[in-house]
Structure formats: C-alpha cells, structure tokens
Amino acid sequence: MAFHIRLKELRQQQNLTIRKLSEKAGISYSVLNAIENGRTLPSKDVALALAIALRLEDRDALIDLAKNPSEG
C-alpha cells in the first residue's frame, strides 16, 4: 500500500483533519497535504512524527512505507 493512502486511512480512523494531524505532528499543513495527496514522500523524521502523532504501536511499518514506495 502506498504511504499516502495508508496515512489517510489512519488519519480518518482517528477522525483527524489534515490540519489537526499537522499540528499534532509538528509539521506544516501544506507539507502534510502534499504528502497525503501523493505529491511527495516524507523524510524518515516526518514519517516518525506522524506515527507518533497517530499513536501507532508499529511505527516502523509506516516509516518503511515512506522508505520503500515501490512496495506500496
């Protein structure tokens, strides 16, 4: 699964807006919007910040999606 698709699923499962998740993760709205719309991939640090903000137990799975987009 592509990073941006998984991210959107996780965000929606927690009833978060893009703006709210960007605030929780400490990244800008425009960057998160570009990531979620598949225009860019996050750095490892941004992927980790998103995983933490989403309170994921398996943070590495989300980070791996960011590192290996062809596996999505």
Sine and cosine of phi, psi and omega as CSV:
sin_phi,cos_phi,sin_psi,cos_psi,sin_omega,cos_omega
0.00,0.00,0.64,-0.77,0.01,-1.00
-0.94,0.34,0.53,-0.85,-0.04,-1.00
-0.82,0.58,-0.75,0.66,-0.10,-1.00
-0.90,0.43,-0.55,0.84,0.03,-1.00
-0.94,0.35,-0.71,0.71,0.01,-1.00
-0.90,0.44,-0.67,0.74,0.00,-1.00
-0.87,0.50,-0.71,0.70,0.00,-1.00
-0.89,0.46,-0.67,0.74,0.05,-1.00
-0.85,0.52,-0.75,0.66,-0.02,-1.00
-0.89,0.46,-0.68,0.74,0.00,-1.00
-0.89,0.45,-0.71,0.70,-0.03,-1.00
-0.93,0.37,-0.56,0.83,0.04,-1.00
-0.87,0.49,-0.49,0.87,0.00,-1.00
-0.99,-0.14,0.17,0.99,0.02,-1.00
0.81,0.59,0.69,0.72,0.03,-1.00
-0.96,-0.27,0.61,-0.79,0.15,-0.99
-0.99,0.13,0.26,-0.97,0.08,-1.00
-0.86,0.51,-0.67,0.74,-0.01,-1.00
-0.88,0.48,-0.70,0.72,-0.02,-1.00
-0.91,0.42,-0.67,0.74,0.02,-1.00
-0.91,0.41,-0.63,0.78,0.02,-1.00
-0.89,0.46,-0.62,0.78,0.05,-1.00
-0.91,0.42,-0.71,0.70,-0.01,-1.00
-0.90,0.44,-0.59,0.81,-0.05,-1.00
-1.00,0.06,-0.24,0.97,-0.01,-1.00
0.97,0.26,0.52,0.85,0.08,-1.00
-0.83,-0.55,0.30,-0.95,-0.08,-1.00
-0.96,0.27,0.47,-0.88,0.04,-1.00
-0.85,0.53,-0.69,0.72,-0.07,-1.00
-0.91,0.41,-0.60,0.80,0.05,-1.00
-0.92,0.40,-0.73,0.68,0.00,-1.00
-0.90,0.44,-0.64,0.77,0.04,-1.00
-0.87,0.49,-0.69,0.73,0.01,-1.00
-0.91,0.42,-0.63,0.78,0.03,-1.00
-0.91,0.42,-0.77,0.64,-0.08,-1.00
-0.92,0.39,-0.43,0.90,0.03,-1.00
-1.00,-0.02,0.13,0.99,0.10,-0.99
0.97,0.24,0.26,0.97,-0.01,-1.00
-0.99,0.12,-0.34,0.94,0.01,-1.00
-0.45,-0.89,0.36,-0.93,0.10,-1.00
-0.97,-0.24,0.55,-0.84,0.00,-1.00
-0.98,0.21,0.42,-0.91,0.18,-0.98
-0.94,0.34,0.18,-0.98,0.04,-1.00
-0.87,0.50,-0.65,0.76,-0.01,-1.00
-0.90,0.44,-0.65,0.76,0.02,-1.00
-0.93,0.36,-0.67,0.74,0.04,-1.00
-0.87,0.49,-0.65,0.76,0.04,-1.00
-0.91,0.42,-0.69,0.73,0.02,-1.00
-0.87,0.49,-0.63,0.77,0.03,-1.00
-0.93,0.38,-0.67,0.74,0.02,-1.00
-0.88,0.47,-0.65,0.76,0.03,-1.00
-0.92,0.40,-0.71,0.70,-0.01,-1.00
-0.89,0.46,-0.54,0.84,0.02,-1.00
-1.00,0.07,-0.01,1.00,0.01,-1.00
0.83,0.56,0.71,0.71,0.00,-1.00
-0.99,0.17,0.67,-0.74,0.08,-1.00
-0.96,0.27,-0.67,0.74,0.00,-1.00
-0.99,-0.15,0.98,0.21,-0.03,-1.00
-0.92,0.39,-0.55,0.83,-0.04,-1.00
-0.88,0.47,-0.54,0.84,-0.01,-1.00
-0.89,0.46,-0.67,0.74,0.02,-1.00
-0.94,0.34,-0.65,0.76,0.03,-1.00
-0.89,0.46,-0.66,0.75,0.02,-1.00
-0.89,0.46,-0.59,0.81,0.06,-1.00
-0.88,0.47,-0.60,0.80,0.01,-1.00
-0.94,0.35,-0.57,0.82,-0.04,-1.00
-0.98,0.18,-0.47,0.88,-0.12,-0.99
-0.81,-0.59,0.93,0.37,-0.07,-1.00
-0.89,0.46,-0.43,0.90,-0.02,-1.00
-0.94,0.34,-0.30,0.95,0.03,-1.00
-0.99,0.11,-0.11,0.99,-0.07,-1.00
-0.98,0.22,0.00,0.00,0.00,0.00
